[in-house]
Every structure is written in structure tokens, then in C-alpha cells.
Amino acid sequence: MATLNRFPLFGLWNRVAATVLKYEEDEAKCIGHGVAVLYAIRAQGGGRRLRSGRAKSGKTIPAGEGPVVMTTDDVHFGDDDLPCTYDDDGHVLTCLVGCQSPQDAAQTAASYDAGVEAKIPTEHIEALTAAMQQLLSTYKPAELQGSLIYFLYNDWKVACKAGRQVDLDKLVQWLQARIEDRR
């Protein structure tokens, strides 16, 4: 039985959801990692969701000495607002969840690869990704912009738990069963 910590699975889940919502691959990786970091921060704070449901707005992130702030705009994703920076074409370049200064590590496509996807066993990544994509594709985009992404995650986290981890084989089976239920 292969098991894995929930953090990388939640990052993968949100990356796949972002691709279903038509974000480009690197944008989806930033968002997937950013959402996973946001919920890890919330879990450390007693697991309570902030009343506003927002990540720390980039407009309040200091950029060193003085009143200068990092320029960001929030991406609304799965009922959360993530502070992000954009490239010249308007694509998400980084997510700044938990960043208090420019020296803090932002969530990028590269940080997703190293901190999320690299932790998922290679023999499971393809089946997990495909099943997640198939299930999330059965929902309308508007449904995925609310709390549904988190509620589905919470359902499979509980149904497939193995101690404080997730049983990867059970997760694939759970996803496939939900796909069949939605047909």
C-alpha cells in the first residue's frame, strides 16, 4: 500500500483543477502550489478559515524599507483569492501566499515541480492526474469556482486516509467511482 502526505496531493489536485479551468500549465502549477501553501498555513493556525476567506492581499506585502509594496493582483480560485504576479502577457507568474517580503519564497512552476510533484511516486502520478482530470472535467467551470474543489478534496482525504496520509490506490479507486457516478 503506497501512501503519501496530503500536501503534495492537494497541490496536484488544485493544479489539475486549474488546468480544467483553462489556465496554462505553468500558471496551473503556481496556483496548485499556492493553494496548497494557503491551506497549510490555515491548518497551522488551528484549521480555521479566515472569515474573509482571502489569502493575505499582495497590496499589504511590504517590499523592504518604507511604504513600497509588491505589486500584485489576486487570482480568484476555488473560493479563495491568491496574491499573484503576472508576466507581460497577463499570465500568472508567481503566487505569493504567505510571503511577507520579497525575500520569501513565492510559489512558481519550478517550486511546484520540486515541492509537490517530485514527492508523488512516479508509478502513481499518471493514474492520479488522469483520474483527477476526468472527475473535475465532469463539473461546469462555474461549479469549480466555489468551494467544490475543497469539498471534493476533503471527501477523498477522509475516504482514503491511512493514518495522517492518503492511500494512493484507494484514491484512484475513489476518483474512478465518482467519475462513474457522474456519468
C-alpha positions as CSV (number, residue, x, y, z in Angstrom):
1,M,0.0,0.0,0.0
2,A,1.5,3.3,-1.1
3,T,0.6,6.3,1.0
4,L,1.5,10.0,0.8
5,N,1.2,13.1,2.8
6,R,-1.8,15.2,1.9
7,F,0.1,18.4,0.9
8,P,1.5,17.2,-2.4
9,L,-1.8,15.6,-3.3
10,F,-3.7,18.8,-2.6
11,G,-1.2,20.7,-4.7
12,L,-1.7,18.2,-7.6
13,W,-5.5,18.4,-7.1
14,N,-5.5,22.1,-7.4
15,R,-3.1,22.1,-10.4
16,V,-5.3,19.7,-12.2
17,A,-8.4,21.9,-11.3
18,A,-6.6,24.9,-12.7
19,T,-5.9,23.1,-16.0
20,V,-9.5,22.1,-16.2
21,L,-10.3,25.8,-15.8
22,K,-8.1,26.6,-18.8
23,Y,-5.1,28.0,-17.0
24,E,-1.8,27.3,-18.9
25,E,0.4,24.6,-17.4
26,D,2.9,26.9,-15.6
27,E,0.0,29.1,-14.3
28,A,-1.7,25.9,-13.0
29,K,1.4,24.8,-11.2
30,C,1.7,28.2,-9.5
31,I,-1.9,28.1,-8.4
32,G,-1.8,24.5,-7.3
33,H,1.2,25.2,-5.1
34,G,-0.2,28.5,-3.9
35,V,-3.5,26.9,-2.7
36,A,-1.6,24.0,-1.0
37,V,0.5,26.6,0.9
38,L,-2.6,28.6,1.8
39,Y,-4.3,25.6,3.3
40,A,-1.1,24.5,5.1
41,I,-0.9,28.0,6.7
42,R,-4.6,27.8,7.7
43,A,-4.0,24.3,9.2
44,Q,-1.1,25.7,11.3
45,G,-3.4,28.4,12.7
46,G,-5.9,25.9,14.2
47,G,-7.5,24.9,11.0
48,R,-10.0,27.8,11.0
49,R,-10.7,29.6,7.7
50,L,-10.3,33.3,7.8
51,R,-13.7,35.0,8.0
52,S,-13.0,36.8,4.7
53,G,-11.7,33.6,3.0
54,R,-8.8,35.6,1.5
55,A,-5.1,35.0,1.4
56,K,-3.0,37.9,2.5
57,S,-3.5,40.5,-0.2
58,G,-0.4,41.5,-2.1
59,K,-1.3,45.1,-1.6
60,T,-0.2,44.7,2.0
61,I,3.1,42.8,1.4
62,P,6.0,45.0,2.3
63,A,8.9,45.3,-0.1
64,G,11.7,46.2,2.2
65,E,12.0,49.6,4.0
66,G,9.4,52.3,3.5
67,P,5.9,52.3,2.1
68,V,6.7,50.5,-1.1
69,V,4.7,47.3,-1.6
70,M,5.0,44.4,-4.0
71,T,2.6,44.9,-6.9
72,T,0.2,42.0,-7.2
73,D,-3.3,41.2,-8.2
74,D,-5.4,38.4,-6.7
75,V,-6.5,35.3,-8.7
76,H,-9.9,34.1,-7.5
77,F,-9.6,30.3,-7.5
78,G,-11.9,27.8,-5.8
79,D,-13.4,30.4,-3.5
80,D,-10.0,31.8,-2.4
81,D,-8.1,34.9,-3.5
82,L,-4.4,34.3,-4.1
83,P,-2.0,37.2,-4.4
84,C,-0.1,36.7,-7.7
85,T,2.2,38.4,-10.1
86,Y,1.9,38.3,-13.8
87,D,4.1,38.3,-16.9
88,D,3.7,40.9,-19.7
89,D,1.1,38.7,-21.4
90,G,-1.1,38.6,-18.3
91,H,-0.3,35.0,-17.3
92,V,0.2,34.1,-13.7
93,L,3.9,34.1,-13.0
94,T,4.1,33.6,-9.2
95,C,1.7,33.2,-6.3
96,L,2.8,35.0,-3.1
97,V,0.8,33.1,-0.5
98,G,2.5,33.5,2.9
99,C,5.1,36.0,1.6
100,Q,5.8,38.8,3.9
101,S,8.7,40.3,1.9
102,P,10.3,39.9,-1.5
103,Q,12.9,37.6,0.1
104,D,10.2,35.0,1.0
105,A,9.8,32.1,-1.4
106,A,7.0,32.6,-3.9
107,Q,5.1,29.7,-5.5
108,T,6.3,29.1,-9.0
109,A,6.1,26.4,-11.6
110,A,9.6,25.3,-10.5
111,S,8.7,25.3,-6.8
112,Y,5.6,23.1,-7.7
113,D,7.8,20.7,-9.6
114,A,10.2,20.4,-6.6
115,G,7.8,20.7,-3.7
116,V,4.7,19.0,-4.9
117,E,5.1,16.8,-7.9
118,A,8.5,15.4,-7.0
119,K,7.0,14.0,-3.8
120,I,4.4,11.9,-5.6
121,P,5.6,8.4,-6.6
122,T,6.3,8.2,-10.3
123,E,4.3,5.0,-10.5
124,H,1.2,6.8,-9.3
125,I,1.4,10.3,-10.8
126,E,-0.1,9.4,-14.2
127,A,-3.1,7.5,-12.9
128,L,-3.8,10.1,-10.2
129,T,-3.5,13.0,-12.6
130,A,-5.7,11.3,-15.2
131,A,-8.4,10.4,-12.7
132,M,-8.4,13.8,-11.1
133,Q,-8.7,15.5,-14.6
134,Q,-11.5,13.2,-15.6
135,L,-13.5,13.8,-12.4
136,L,-13.0,17.6,-12.4
137,S,-13.9,17.8,-16.1
138,T,-17.4,16.5,-15.2
139,Y,-18.2,19.8,-13.5
140,K,-19.0,23.1,-15.0
141,P,-16.3,25.8,-14.6
142,A,-18.7,27.9,-12.5
143,E,-19.0,25.0,-10.1
144,L,-15.3,24.8,-9.7
145,Q,-15.0,28.5,-8.8
146,G,-16.8,27.9,-5.5
147,S,-15.9,25.6,-2.6
148,L,-16.4,22.4,-4.6
149,I,-12.7,21.9,-5.2
150,Y,-12.0,21.9,-1.5
151,F,-15.1,19.8,-0.6
152,L,-14.2,17.1,-3.1
153,Y,-10.7,17.1,-1.7
154,N,-12.0,16.8,1.8
155,D,-14.2,13.9,0.8
156,W,-11.4,11.9,-0.7
157,K,-8.9,12.9,2.0
158,V,-11.3,11.3,4.6
159,A,-12.4,8.3,2.5
160,C,-8.8,7.3,1.5
161,K,-7.0,8.1,4.7
162,A,-4.3,5.9,6.0
163,G,-3.4,7.4,9.4
164,R,-2.4,11.0,8.6
165,Q,-1.7,10.1,5.0
166,V,-3.7,9.1,1.9
167,D,-3.7,5.6,0.4
168,L,-2.9,6.3,-3.3
169,D,-4.6,3.2,-4.6
170,K,-7.8,3.9,-2.7
171,L,-7.6,7.5,-4.0
172,V,-7.5,6.4,-7.7
173,Q,-10.4,4.0,-7.0
174,W,-12.4,6.7,-5.2
175,L,-11.9,9.1,-8.1
176,Q,-12.9,6.5,-10.7
177,A,-16.0,5.6,-8.7
178,R,-17.0,9.3,-8.6
179,I,-16.4,9.6,-12.4
180,E,-18.8,6.7,-12.9
181,D,-21.4,8.2,-10.5
182,R,-21.4,11.4,-12.6
183,R,-21.9,9.7,-16.0
